[in-house]
Amino acid sequence: MANQIVWCDIPVLDLDRAIKFYSAVLGQDVKKQEFPGTTMGILAHNDGEVGACLFTSADEKPTERGTMVYLNANGRLDEALSAVTRNGGKIVQPKHQIGAFGFRAIVLDSEGNRVALHSD
């Protein structure tokens, strides 16, 4: 097994707003996709890579507490951070070094989820 994490579900309140936010921040289109009984926003990934989706649910809501997902902003962290506030998010911790592991910034997305943006 190459990755311990294989998929992430990110709950959102407004799917279209969240798709716009994540597309702008990650610099890649989030694809809206229909599945039986639901519609999701699929974050860009290739076969065999860790993937994620945005989804709405009556039972699961965005939160700034709990598990934090690190999203790839490699080589474009400053650009990603400038897109956060322009697209309805909030910077909780600005860009800072995390030792030999590069840099991260912690943000709240447009829906209220706490996520980290990471770059080497």
SULFEN-V379958 format. One record per helix or strand of 3 or more residues. SS is the DSSP state (hx for helix, st for strand). FROM is the first residue (numbers start at 0). TO is the last residue. If there is no record, write none. Layout:
BEGIN
SS,FROM,TO + SS,FROM,TO
END
This chain:
BEGIN
st,6,10 + hx,14,25 + st,30,34 + st,37,41 + st,50,54 + st,68,71 + hx,76,85 + st,89,96 + hx,98,100 + st,102,107 + st,113,118
END
